Amino acid sequence: MTGLRVLAVDDLAPALDELCRMLREAPEVGEVVGAADALKALRLLQADRFDAVFLDISMPGLDGLELAGLLAKLSEPPVIVFVTAHDGHAVTAYGIGAVDYLLKPVRAERLAAALAKVTRNATPSSRSTPDAMAALPVESGGRTRYVRRDDVLFVEAHGDYVRLHTRGGVHLVRMPISRLEEYWEGTGFSRVHRGFLLSVAAVLELRSDSAGGLLAHTEAGDVPVSRRHARDLRDRLLEAAQRGQLGPGQR
């Protein structure tokens, strides 16, 4: 089994089913187990190991905050993400050590961001470590599909959203480009402009525009390269060429 092993806890069956469904669709997740109350969750956690717990707060009997307090005392506590309809407990939740706080109804892009935090914080185990944000959820027409990072040639900022440019088209995701740059650091992407993140391997050639500026040409179009990022991009292209990791136009 590869990927994260996740326990989802919610006393409302429809909410639990939906959360489990979304988690199972996420590429970082290998297995999802659901629990309808905190006591059942506690028994599961005492009997087996989970990388993360996605935990509702308002539950009868033992609530989510109390359960999280107990989990913090384990020798290898799971990463906690709270999932709730209310934002009034955020300060307490982060004080307990939660890595994220999701409001219902949970959006796919927020869940993906939470899973990236889980991946960075989960204790290494014998299972293969999942690749944070290796795919991004794209919502369209009430359905969610995933765009693989390896298929993205460049990313364009669009306010609080980003446009993922692939050979097959453009996909809109609600996430600031600065946040995506942080998640994709060290995965072959380079910030080449205030509004653009570029896959170095996707560069076919460098061109000059009519004003003398620098453009990186990809199969999905040209990407402007600011003067302050030009030297770094050239250095990264040279390193990639030496490793044979560039597109056919640069080899």
C-alpha positions in Angstrom: 0.0 0.0 0.0 1.4 3.4 -1.0 0.2 6.8 -0.1 -1.3 8.3 3.1 -3.4 6.2 5.4 -6.2 8.5 6.6 -8.9 8.3 9.2 -12.0 10.5 8.6 -14.2 11.2 11.6 -17.7 12.7 11.5 -21.0 11.8 13.3 -23.1 12.9 10.3 -23.2 10.0 7.8 -23.6 12.2 4.6 -20.7 14.4 5.6 -18.5 11.4 6.4 -19.4 9.7 3.2 -18.6 12.8 1.1 -15.3 13.4 3.0 -14.2 9.8 2.5 -15.1 10.0 -1.2 -13.0 13.2 -1.7 -10.1 11.7 0.2 -10.1 8.5 -1.8 -10.0 10.5 -5.1 -6.9 12.4 -3.9 -3.7 11.0 -5.5 -1.7 11.3 -2.2 -4.1 9.1 -0.3 -3.6 5.3 -0.3 -6.3 4.2 2.1 -9.3 5.9 3.9 -11.1 4.5 7.0 -14.3 6.2 8.3 -15.5 6.5 11.9 -18.9 7.8 12.9 -17.9 9.0 16.4 -14.8 9.9 18.4 -14.8 6.8 20.5 -14.7 4.5 17.5 -11.9 6.6 16.1 -10.0 6.4 19.3 -10.2 2.6 19.3 -9.1 2.5 15.6 -6.1 4.7 16.4 -5.1 2.6 19.4 -5.2 -0.5 17.3 -3.5 0.7 14.1 -1.4 3.5 12.7 -2.7 6.3 10.6 -0.8 9.1 8.9 -3.5 11.7 9.4 -7.0 12.2 10.9 -9.5 14.5 9.3 -11.7 15.3 12.3 -15.1 17.0 12.8 -15.2 19.2 15.9 -18.9 19.2 17.0 -19.7 15.6 17.9 -21.8 14.1 20.8 -19.9 12.7 23.8 -16.2 13.1 23.1 -15.8 16.0 20.6 -13.1 16.6 18.1 -11.0 18.9 20.1 -10.9 16.5 23.1 -10.0 13.6 20.8 -7.2 15.6 19.3 -5.9 16.4 22.7 -5.7 12.7 23.5 -4.0 11.9 20.2 -1.3 14.5 20.9 -0.1 12.2 23.7 0.5 9.2 21.5 4.2 8.3 20.8 3.6 8.8 17.1 0.6 11.0 16.8 -1.1 11.3 13.4 -1.3 14.7 11.7 -4.6 16.4 12.6 -6.8 18.3 10.1 -10.1 19.7 11.5 -13.2 19.7 9.3 -16.1 21.8 10.7 -19.0 23.9 9.7 -17.9 26.6 12.2 -14.8 28.8 12.3 -15.0 29.7 16.0 -12.6 27.0 17.1 -9.7 27.8 14.8 -7.4 29.3 17.4 -7.9 26.4 19.7 -7.5 23.9 16.9 -4.1 25.3 15.8 -3.1 25.5 19.5 -3.6 21.8 19.7 -1.3 21.3 16.8 -3.6 20.9 13.8 -1.9 21.6 10.4 -5.1 22.9 8.8 -8.7 23.9 9.5 -11.3 23.2 6.7 -14.7 24.7 6.6 -17.7 22.7 5.3 -18.6 22.2 2.6 -15.0 21.2 1.8 -13.7 22.5 -1.6 -11.4 20.1 -3.5 -8.6 22.7 -3.8 -8.6 23.3 0.0 -8.5 19.6 0.6 -5.6 19.3 -1.7 -3.7 22.1 0.1 -4.5 20.3 3.5 -3.1 17.0 2.1 0.1 18.8 1.0 0.6 20.0 4.6 -0.2 16.5 5.9 2.5 15.1 3.6 5.1 17.5 4.8 4.3 16.8 8.5 3.5 13.1 8.5 6.0 10.8 10.3 7.9 8.7 7.7 6.8 5.1 7.7 7.5 1.9 5.8 5.1 3.0 3.1 6.3 5.1 0.2 6.2 8.8 0.9 3.5 10.4 -1.2 4.4 13.3 -3.5 2.7 16.5 -2.2 0.5 18.2 -4.8 1.5 15.8 -7.6 -1.9 16.5 -9.1 -4.3 19.4 -8.6 -8.1 19.1 -8.4 -10.0 21.0 -11.1 -13.7 21.5 -10.6 -16.0 21.9 -13.7 -19.7 21.3 -14.1 -20.1 19.8 -10.6 -17.3 17.2 -11.2 -13.7 17.1 -10.0 -10.9 15.8 -12.1 -7.1 15.9 -11.4 -4.4 17.5 -13.6 -1.0 15.9 -13.1 1.9 18.2 -12.3 4.0 16.5 -14.9 1.4 17.5 -17.6 1.7 21.2 -16.7 4.0 23.3 -19.0 3.5 26.6 -17.2 1.2 28.3 -14.7 -0.3 31.7 -15.1 -1.5 33.9 -12.2 -5.2 35.0 -12.4 -6.1 36.9 -9.2 -6.8 34.3 -6.5 -6.7 31.6 -9.2 -4.0 30.1 -11.4 -4.3 28.8 -15.0 -2.6 25.5 -15.6 -1.4 25.4 -19.2 -1.0 21.9 -20.6 -0.8 20.4 -24.1 -4.4 19.5 -23.8 -5.8 22.8 -22.7 -6.0 25.3 -19.8 -7.4 24.5 -16.4 -8.5 27.0 -13.7 -7.7 26.3 -10.1 -8.5 28.4 -7.1 -5.0 28.9 -5.5 -2.6 31.9 -5.4 0.5 31.4 -7.6 2.7 32.1 -4.5 1.1 29.2 -2.7 1.5 26.8 -5.7 5.2 27.9 -6.0 5.7 26.9 -2.4 4.1 23.5 -2.9 6.0 22.8 -6.2 9.4 23.9 -4.9 12.1 21.5 -6.0 9.9 19.7 -8.6 11.3 21.4 -11.7 9.3 24.6 -11.7 10.8 28.0 -11.7 9.3 31.4 -11.0 10.3 33.4 -14.1 7.9 36.3 -13.8 5.6 37.8 -11.2 2.7 36.1 -12.9 4.3 33.0 -14.3 5.6 29.7 -13.0 7.4 27.6 -15.6 8.4 23.9 -16.0 12.0 24.1 -16.9 11.8 20.8 -18.8 9.0 22.2 -21.0 11.2 25.0 -22.5 11.8 24.4 -26.2 13.8 27.6 -26.8 14.4 31.1 -25.6 13.2 34.0 -27.8 13.3 37.8 -27.8 10.1 39.7 -28.2 9.6 42.9 -30.2 10.6 45.0 -27.2 13.8 43.1 -26.5 12.3 41.1 -23.6 12.9 37.4 -23.1 10.3 34.7 -23.8 10.5 31.0 -23.0 8.8 29.0 -25.8 6.7 25.9 -24.8 4.3 23.7 -26.7 1.5 25.6 -24.9 2.7 29.1 -25.8 5.3 31.7 -24.8 6.1 32.7 -21.2 7.5 36.1 -20.4 10.7 36.0 -18.4 11.5 39.1 -16.3 15.0 40.5 -16.3 15.6 39.6 -12.6 14.8 35.9 -13.3 16.6 35.6 -16.7 20.0 34.5 -15.3 18.5 32.0 -13.0 16.4 30.4 -15.8 19.4 30.2 -18.1 21.4 28.5 -15.4 18.6 26.0 -14.7 18.3 25.3 -18.4 22.0 24.6 -18.7 21.8 22.2 -15.7 18.7 20.5 -17.1 20.4 20.1 -20.6 23.5 18.5 -19.0 21.1 16.0 -17.3 19.2 15.4 -20.5 16.0 16.7 -19.0 14.9 19.3 -21.5 12.3 19.2 -24.3 13.4 18.2 -27.8 13.9 21.8 -28.8 16.7 22.3 -26.3 18.6 19.0 -26.6 
